[in-house]
Amino acid sequence: MAHLQLKIDASKVEDWLAILSTEFPEAQFNISATIPINNGLLGIVEIRTRDGGRIVESVEEKPEVESCEPLHTDDQMVVFQFTSRMTESYEALISSGTVPLYPVSLQNGWYSAQLTAPQDQLSEYLDEITDVGIPYEIVSLTHSYDPSELLTERQWQVVAEAVERGYYEATQRCTLTELAETFDINKSSMSKLLQRAENRIVTEFVARASA
């Protein structure tokens, strides 16, 4: 599993909330939730600001916003719920199947978010935002090791059986043919299964040892 912390400048595309934040660059926006609904978005936003009234008015004036309901207002903060048309930045998340860890912060057009997903899924997300023209900065990228993610279920079964039966021992108590018969496949298919699994294991080991 990969853990990505990044910043994206969503004010460069059709993202009304990011553009709104550039109109109040000193205000700190915290997005508590965003949920796709009927080709649009439902969200809850908390903003640390003394200009809460003006910000809510600006939200209501955005043509993309369908509704805006203030939930709390005082001289330090405003919290509101909105429904709006889908934004390009959130659509990229949906396309890649990635969900950020909330809250997500936003200031002067830049979202700061943490994403946890398989590496290929995060790579797909970065490709998506690149394709739509959203600038981004990677703050950090780390990986956690989970054997169940390294190998497919089938590969894990084969490798576990090979180890248990002594296939990898110096005296090789189990041959490739015998292992293939256990899984009712031919010798060539078993060889390819083991090779793919071994390649993944070795590649991951070297990557972690070199980190």
C-alpha positions, 0 to 999 in steps of 0.5 A: 500500500502506498501513502501519498501526501500531495498538493494540487492547484485546482484553481487552474481548472473548473473547481469553484471551491478552489477558485473561491479560496483564491478570492480569500487567500488568507482564509484556511478552508477545511473540507470535512467531506465530499460525496458524489451525488447525481453527477454532482457533489455534496460537501461540508466545508469549515473555513477559519476566517473573519469574513464568513458572511462574505464568503457564504455570499460568494458561494451562493453567487457561484453558478456551479453551486446549486445550494448552500446551507450555513451550519455554523457562523461566528466571528472566527469561523463559518461552516456550510454544506453545499451541493454543486456540479462535479468539479474536474479535480474531484472527477479525477479522484472518481476516475482513479477510484481513489479517496482522500483522507479527510479533512482536506485542507485548502488555501489560496487554490491549493488542496493539501491531501493524503491518499492511501491506495495501491501504487498503481491506483495512485499512479493512475490518479496522478495521470488523471490530474496531469491530463486535465492540467492540474499542477501538483507537488508531491510532499511525500510518498511512503509504502507499507508492506502487506504480503497479500498485496504483493502476490495474487491469491493464486501466486500466494497459494503456489509459493506457500505450497512450494515452501511447505513441500520443500521445493526450495530446499537444497535437496528439493523434496518436491519437483516442479512436476509434482507441484504442478500435479498438486494444482492440476496444471501442466509443468509449463504453467506452474513454471510461469506462475512461480516465475512471476511470483518470484519476480515480484518477491525479489523486486520488492525485496530489493526495493525495500533494501535500497530505500 
